[in-house]
Amino acid sequence: APDAPETAAGTRAAAQRLKMRRELAAAAMELFATKGYEATTVDEIAGAAGVARRTFFRHFRSKEEAIFPDHDDTLVRAEAVLNAAPAHEHPLDTVCRGIKEVMKMYA
């Protein structure tokens, strides 16, 4: 396919973006655990991840967002699980599947 190189490049870029988000989130959590949330600055998070402040803000709007980096996407996926539940499925089983989807955010 003629667009295969662009697709591969796009996939690599998405993987790099996800990797950086995870590195920033991990740096944030480490600093929050050692210094406390309030005492930790965005500059410190960026520095711990080895990037500039501007790079942090390309990935997150605030340090609060770094705590739950994929929160909005996770809620969309959990809602999809709940909405797609078969009519015969027990509601508790449906809710458990939704919770498992949310817990993937922490894996």
Secondary structure in CASP SS format (residue, H / E / C, confidence):
PFRMAT SS
TARGET T0000
AUTHOR 0000-0000-0000
METHOD secondary structure of the structure
MODEL  1
A C 1.00
P C 1.00
D C 1.00
A H 1.00
P H 1.00
E H 1.00
T H 1.00
A H 1.00
A H 1.00
G H 1.00
T H 1.00
R H 1.00
A H 1.00
A H 1.00
A H 1.00
Q H 1.00
R H 1.00
L H 1.00
K H 1.00
M H 1.00
R H 1.00
R H 1.00
E H 1.00
L H 1.00
A H 1.00
A H 1.00
A H 1.00
A H 1.00
M H 1.00
E H 1.00
L H 1.00
F H 1.00
A H 1.00
T H 1.00
K H 1.00
G C 1.00
Y C 1.00
E C 1.00
A C 1.00
T C 1.00
T C 1.00
V H 1.00
D H 1.00
E H 1.00
I H 1.00
A H 1.00
G H 1.00
A H 1.00
A H 1.00
G C 1.00
V C 1.00
A C 1.00
R H 1.00
R H 1.00
T H 1.00
F H 1.00
F H 1.00
R H 1.00
H H 1.00
F C 1.00
R C 1.00
S C 1.00
K H 1.00
E H 1.00
E H 1.00
A H 1.00
I H 1.00
F C 1.00
P C 1.00
D C 1.00
H H 1.00
D H 1.00
D H 1.00
T H 1.00
L H 1.00
V H 1.00
R H 1.00
A H 1.00
E H 1.00
A H 1.00
V H 1.00
L H 1.00
N H 1.00
A C 1.00
A C 1.00
P C 1.00
A C 1.00
H C 1.00
E C 1.00
H C 1.00
P H 1.00
L H 1.00
D H 1.00
T H 1.00
V H 1.00
C H 1.00
R H 1.00
G H 1.00
I H 1.00
K H 1.00
E H 1.00
V H 1.00
M H 1.00
K H 1.00
M H 1.00
Y H 1.00
A C 1.00
END
